[in-house]
Amino acid sequence: MVVEVIIIKEELNRQTKLRSIYFNRYLLFRYATAMFFFINLYWGVLSFSVPNIWTAVPIGLLIIDIAIIIEQTAKYWNPSKRLLFTKAGYAVQISSNLVGIMLIFLGQQQQLFPFINESGRGLLLICLIIGCLAGIVVEWKVWQIEQDKDSYLEHMKIFEDSLEKER
């Protein structure tokens, strides 16, 4: 009886370790999504100072961020490599940043960013470019994971093999 309990505990411990290592495959997405969530939240709150139709953009991005967060959280229990919301959400985020960049160059940034004056255009442009680059990195990582070409997969296999040897 005691031996069976020990074996069950060891198997549960092994499964928890495997689940955690697979969940860590998506760590970049969780950090990037948290960053975009808080940036979009801040943008949304500031947009309410001068409400217009464009206020819907950061609110929509927040909803997308929440969908990505839910998908990423589900990866703990279902470590599939399917990343539908993450892929689509970051495409929308990149697109919104590109629209923001275009509005800056057209001198219309007040439509999307009513809380930033002319002197803040340069900083806003830099932030939007960095956001595009971050989104592109995430999209690249999504592609790598979906194709099983990410470097973390090799680490997961090595870790899984080491757990098998412990048995």
N, C-alpha and C positions, 0 to 999 in steps of 0.2 A: 504494500500500500504506500509506504513512504517513498519507495523507489519510483512508483508510478507518478506521484506528486512531483518529485524532483524532475522527472523526464518531461512532464507537462509544463512545469515552470521553465525549463530550459528551452523547450520548443516555443513557448510564448515569448520568451526573451529574444530568441532568434528571429521570430516573425516581426517583433517590434523593431529590432535593429534593421532588418531588411526594409520594412515599411519606411523607416526614417531615412535610410540612405536613398531610397527611390524618391522620397518627398524632397530631399535636398537637391535633386536634379533640377528642380524648378525654382531654386532660391533666387536667381537673378530676376525672375518674373515677379516674385513677391516684393522685392525691394523696389524695383522700377514702378510697379503698380502703386505701391504706397507713396512713392515720390509724386507720381502723376495725380493720385487721388488728392493729396493735400494741396498741390499746386492748383488743381481744378477747383477744389473747395474754396481756396483763397480767392481765386479769380471769380467764382460765382458769387461769393459774399460781396466782394468789391463791386461787381457788376450791378448789384441791387441798389447801389448809390445813385445810378442813373439808369433805371430800368428801360429796356427797349426789347425788341424782338431778338436781338443777339444774346440776351441774357440766357436764352435757352441753350446756347452752345456749351458753356461750362456745366450747366445742369445735366445736359445729355451726356457729356463726357463723364460726369460723376456716376451716372447710372451705368454706363459702360464699365467704368472702373469697378463698380460693385459686382457686376456680372463676372468680370475677370477674377476678382477676389474669391467669389463663390466657386468658380471653376478650379482655381488653384488650391483652395482648401479641400475640395473633393479629391484632389490628387493624393491625399494622405491615405484614403481608403481605396481609391481606384487609380493605381499608378499607370494609367494608359498614356500613350504618347500623343493622343488626340488633344489638340489645343485650339478648338474652334473659336471660343470667345476671346482668348488671348490674341490670336492672330487677327481676327476681325477688329477687335478693340484697339489694338495698336495701329492698324491701318487707318482707322478713323482718327486716332490721336495725331498721327503724322499728317494726315490730310488737313486737320484743323490748324495745326501749326503752319503748314504751307499757306493756307488761306490767310492766316495772321501775317505772315511774311509778305504776301502779295499786297495786303491792305496797307502795310507800313510803306511799301514802295509806292503805292498809289496815293499816299497821304491821307488815307481813310481809317487809320488805326483807331480813331475815336469811336467808330461803329462797334468794334469788337472789344476794345479796351478803353472805355470812357473815363477811367480813373487815371490814365497815364497821359501826361501832357507831351508837348513836342520835345522837351529836353530829355525825356525818358525813352525816346524812340530807339536809340542805339542799344541801350541795355535790354529793352524788350526784344529787339531783333536778335541779339546774342542768345537770350534765353530761349527764344523760339527755335533757333538753329540747333542749340544744344538738345532741346526736346526732340527735334527731328532725328538727330544723330542717335539719341538714346532709344527712340522708337525703332530705328533701323537695326540697331544692335539686338534688340529684343526679337524683332522679326527674323533676323538671321539665326538667332539661337533657336527660335521656334522651328524654323526650317531644318536645322541640324538635328533637333530632337525627333522630329517627325520622320526624318530619313535615317535615324540611328547613326548619325555621324558626329554626335557631340562627344567631346573628350571625357565627360563625366560617365558615360556609359561603360567605358573601359574600367574606370575606378569601381563602378558598381559590380561589374563581373568579378573583379579581383576580390572585392570584399565578400561577395556571395560565395566564391570558391573557398575563401578562408573560413567562412562559417560552416561550410560543408565538411571541411577537414577537421573542425572541432568536434563534429558528431562522433 
